[in-house]
Amino acid sequence: MIILEHINYWVVVILMMTGFYVVISHNNLVKKLIGINIFQTSIFILFISFGKVDGGTAPILSEGYQNFSAPLPHVLILTAIVVGIATTALGLALVIRINRAFNTVEDDEIKKAMSQ
């Protein structure tokens, strides 16, 4: 069945749309950061899925193996995870600073306080 053969891509689409929905539907800045992280995780899964080759093994040269999975997407995702953690930490630090300045993390209340 075609859906089960490409289940990883269905998971990517579901996670991507869930993260996008969380970002656009909530006014809470922490919830927006969580939505961005869910979206980012879907991109990680997508890139890892691109690197997988059916019947492929790890790219270690040994007798009897002709088909190898590409290691580059996995290496890039390791770097992206580190960058994602740093970005999330910076975002949370900004949310803490915004909360101290405006006593709220709700987007609409911050806009209202900025316009006054």
NUDRENDREN-706782 format. One record per residue: residue in three letters; x, y, z of N, C-alpha, C in turn. Coordinates in steps of 0.001 Angstrom, whole numbers, padded with zeros to 6 digits. Atoms other than C-alpha are relative to their C-alpha. Example, Ala and Ser with C-alpha at 12.3 -4.5 7.8 and 13.67 -1.06 7.14 Angstrom:
! residues 2
ATOM   res       nxx       nyy       nzz      caxx      cayy      cazz       cxx       cyy       czz
ATOM   Ala    000890   -001190    000000    012300   -004500    007800    000900    001200    000000
ATOM   Ser   -000820   -001190   -000060    013670   -001060    007140   -000770    001090    000730
END
This chain:
! residues 116
ATOM   res       nxx       nyy       nzz      caxx      cayy      cazz       cxx       cyy       czz
ATOM   Met    000840   -001178    000000    000000    000000    000000    000886    001242    000000
ATOM   Ile   -000871   -001165    000209    001418    003374   -001031    000135    000872    001251
ATOM   Ile   -000077   -000824   -001209    000604    005125    002254    001019   -000592    000978
ATOM   Leu   -000926    000629   -000935    002543    002601    004325    001430   -000010   -000517
ATOM   Glu   -001351   -000040    000559    005504    002642    001929    000688    001328    000251
ATOM   His   -000549   -001350   -000188    005962    006372    002454   -000505    000623    001300
ATOM   Ile    000546   -000481   -001264    004861    006687    006078    000834    001144    000571
ATOM   Asn   -000838   -001075   -000528    007853    008879    006944   -000359    001350   -000623
ATOM   Tyr    000386   -001268    000625    006716    011507    004430   -001355    000473    000515
ATOM   Trp    001285   -000377   -000606    003192    011431    005864    000226    000585    001397
ATOM   Val   -000332   -000534   -001322    004669    011976    009325    000576    001407   -000134
ATOM   Val   -000567   -001332    000242    006650    014918    007938   -001105    001006   -000274
ATOM   Val    001089   -000925    000345    003518    016500    006457   -000861    000294    001221
ATOM   Ile    000835   -000212   -001183    001492    015979    009644    000714    000881    001026
ATOM   Leu   -000756   -000831   -000945    004238    017408    011873    000160    001426   -000511
ATOM   Met   -000183   -001328    000569    004836    020305    009496   -001263    000838    000122
ATOM   Met    001260   -000737   -000079    001184    021286    009364   -000405    000265    001451
ATOM   Thr    000279   -000230   -001418    000833    020852    013135    000815    001166    000529
ATOM   Gly   -000852   -001101   -000432    003785    023129    013794   -000431    001325   -000592
ATOM   Phe    000457   -001226    000645    002546    025683    011272   -001296    000499    000625
ATOM   Tyr    001267   -000374   -000631   -000932    025631    012816    000232    000608    001382
ATOM   Val   -000287   -000523   -001335    000483    026170    016314    000570    001408   -000095
ATOM   Val   -000618   -001327    000139    002544    029136    015117   -001030    001058   -000371
ATOM   Ile    000931   -001040    000456   -000312    030919    013355   -001248    000120    000860
ATOM   Ser    001268   -000051   -000729   -003136    030089    015766    000129    000491    001435
ATOM   His   -000158   -000386   -001402   -001670    030925    019182    000691    001351    000110
ATOM   Asn   -000611   -001294   -000269   -000773    034319    020579    001105   -000082    001041
ATOM   Asn   -001012    000182   -001026    001438    032952    023345    001356   -000245   -000668
ATOM   Leu   -001316    000093    000638    005115    033384    022452    000690   -001338    000262
ATOM   Val   -000600    001304   -000292    006189    030158    024181   -000626   -001069   -000895
ATOM   Lys    000672    000958    000884    003580    028201    022199    000477    000168   -001437
ATOM   Lys   -000541   -000226    001341    004870    029827    019013    001376   -000650   -000143
ATOM   Leu   -001318    000656    000037    008402    028624    019862   -000140   -001518   -000067
ATOM   Ile    000239    001442    000067    007057    025117    020446   -000441   -000392   -001406
ATOM   Gly    000427    000266    001369    005322    025259    017053    001152    000046   -000984
ATOM   Ile   -001176   -000091    000871    008541    026349    015382    000878   -001238    000175
ATOM   Asn   -000804    001211   -000233    010364    023424    017028   -000645   -001233   -000614
ATOM   Ile    000678    001125    000652    007724    020963    015808    000212    000062   -001504
ATOM   Phe   -000243   -000178    001428    008046    022390    012292    001433   -000377   -000355
ATOM   Gln   -001412    000289    000230    011820    022153    012542    000271   -001505    000071
ATOM   Thr   -000164    001447   -000111    011614    018514    013634   -000485   -000704   -001262
ATOM   Ser    000490    000610    001243    009561    017706    010542    001024    000154   -001121
ATOM   Ile   -001046   -000200    001007    012318    019175    008380    001157   -000967    000234
ATOM   Phe   -001051    000966   -000313    014878    017000    010189   -000374   -001380   -000523
ATOM   Ile    000454    001318    000448    012827    013880    009484    000009   -000071   -001526
ATOM   Leu    000007   -000031    001461    012442    014920    005838    001406   -000192   -000562
ATOM   Phe   -001365    000125    000502    016183    015330    005313    000578   -001375    000282
ATOM   Ile   -000489    001343   -000306    016957    012054    007074   -000637   -001018   -000937
ATOM   Ser    000676    000905    000936    014377    010332    004848    000635    000055   -001382
ATOM   Phe   -000677   -000110    001295    016146    011677    001761    001294   -000803   -000027
ATOM   Gly   -001285    000689   -000048    019393    010084    002920   -000108   -001511    000052
ATOM   Lys    000170    001449   -000108    017921    006609    003359   -000157   -000615   -001374
ATOM   Val    000064    000733    001258    018449    004191    000479   -000509   -001399    000314
ATOM   Asp    000528    001350   -000228    016404    000971    000270    001093   -001034   -000245
ATOM   Gly   -001024    001034    000118    018741   -001925    000891    001401    000514    000259
ATOM   Gly   -001318   -000576   -000239    021579    000444    001704    000461   -000218    001417
ATOM   Thr   -000596    000155   -001319    023940    000057    004615    000754    001278    000350
ATOM   Ala   -000844   -001128   -000396    026106    002466    006536    001195    000067   -000955
ATOM   Pro   -001093   -000117    000988    028889    003837    004306    001355   -000428    000561
ATOM   Ile   -001250    000593   -000473    031577    001541    005692    000393   -001062   -001024
ATOM   Leu   -000427    000930    001042    033564   -000283    003056    000290   -001373    000585
ATOM   Ser   -000244    001388   -000388    033395   -004021    003499   -000458   -000895   -001141
ATOM   Glu    000325    000950    001056    032999   -007099    001371   -001508   -000259   -000068
ATOM   Gly    001377    000416    000194    029563   -007843   -000091   -001032    001119   -000021
ATOM   Tyr    000965   -001106    000005    027967   -004408    000151    000285    000917   -001185
ATOM   Gln   -000137   -000861    001162    027363   -002374   -002976   -000818    001285    000133
ATOM   Asn    000952   -001112   -000095    024549   -000007   -001926    000131    000654    001372
ATOM   Phe   -000220   -000706   -001249    025182    002656    000709   -000992    001149    000144
ATOM   Ser    000817   -001175   -000295    022985    005255    002382    000901    001227    000025
ATOM   Ala   -000773   -001236    000038    024115    008847    001968    000199    000537    001419
ATOM   Pro   -000237   -000503   -001356    025782    010148    005167   -000160    001512    000118
ATOM   Leu    000017   -001455   -000068    025650    013847    004257   -001277    000562    000635
ATOM   Pro    001194   -000551   -000671    021974    014481    005215    000027   -000196    001513
ATOM   His   -000057    000249   -001432    022583    012916    008623    000966    000961    000688
ATOM   Val   -000973   -000937   -000557    025645    015075    009231   -000581    001411    000028
ATOM   Leu    000620   -001332    000033    023762    018197    008163   -001071    000144    001068
ATOM   Ile    001047   -000054   -001014    020904    017341    010511    000605    000119    001393
ATOM   Leu   -000663   -000178   -001298    023304    016983    013442    000362    001460    000226
ATOM   Thr   -000308   -001422   -000094    024476    020521    012737   -001267    000810    000184
ATOM   Ala    001261   -000729   -000115    020884    021716    012320   -000622   -000149    001382
ATOM   Ile    000519    000194   -001355    019923    020215    015682    000702    000930    000975
ATOM   Val   -000757   -000900   -000871    022687    022174    017401   -000442    001443   -000221
ATOM   Val    000457   -001360    000303    021638    025376    015625   -001422    000203    000519
ATOM   Gly    001372   -000097   -000494    017993    024659    016511   -000062    000168    001503
ATOM   Ile   -000036   -000146   -001460    018828    024265    020196    000451    001404    000376
ATOM   Ala   -000478   -001356   -000287    020760    027532    020170   -001075    001036   -000321
ATOM   Thr    001066   -000929    000382    017924    029306    018367   -001139   -000043    001007
ATOM   Thr    001051    000133   -001005    015374    027952    020830    000407    000656    001311
ATOM   Ala   -000487   -000631   -001226    017518    029050    023765   -000044    001522   -000116
ATOM   Leu    000066   -001445    000214    017811    032545    022288   -001450    000479    000008
ATOM   Gly    001411   -000366    000011    014067    032641    021636   -000596    000008    001397
ATOM   Leu    000500    000037   -001379    013296    031610    025219    000583    001146    000829
ATOM   Ala   -000587   -001144   -000703    015726    034244    026520   -000724    001289   -000378
ATOM   Leu    000755   -001185    000422    013900    036861    024446   -001399    000016    000604
ATOM   Val    001322    000068   -000623    010552    035652    025770    000078    000400    001472
ATOM   Ile   -000179   -000399   -001397    011848    036012    029344    000175    001504    000106
ATOM   Arg   -000220   -001465   -000022    013043    039542    028571   -001287    000754   -000325
ATOM   Ile    001279   -000623    000345    009709    040433    026933   -000972   -000110    001168
ATOM   Asn    000885    000171   -001153    007856    039012    029932    000357    000968    001118
ATOM   Arg   -000414   -000961   -001034    009899    041160    032294   -000386    001436   -000380
ATOM   Ala    000295   -001368    000440    009278    044267    030196   -001501    000283   -000045
ATOM   Phe    001427   -000226    000208    005540    043793    029520   -000894   -000788    000940
ATOM   Asn    000759    000855   -000922    004454    041316    032229   -000985   -000919   -000704
ATOM   Thr    000831    000936    000754    002933    039081    029566    000823   -000625   -001130
ATOM   Val   -000604    000615    001181    003903    036684    026794   -001037   -000156   -001101
ATOM   Glu    001057    000037    001009    000678    037128    024839    000266    001071   -001047
ATOM   Asp   -000359   -000870    001113    001300    038663    021425   -000920    001211   -000120
ATOM   Asp    000938   -001114    000167   -001853    040784    021243    000116    001017    001135
ATOM   Glu   -000176   -000929   -001127   -001297    042269    024725    001293    000800   -000155
ATOM   Ile   -001256   -000715    000230    002288    043171    023814   -000195    001073   -001062
ATOM   Lys    000280   -001002    001044    001110    044904    020628   -000820    001145    000537
ATOM   Lys    000834   -001039   -000598   -001506    046777    022626    000825    000915    000896
ATOM   Ala   -000856   -000790   -000888    001086    047901    025189    000998    000825   -000801
ATOM   Met   -000946   -000751    000835    003482    048975    022419   -000657    001192   -000667
ATOM   Ser    000683   -001076    000713    000868    051133    020715   -000405    001142    000923
ATOM   Gln    000401   -001062   -000942    000080    053110    023888    001131    000929    000312
END
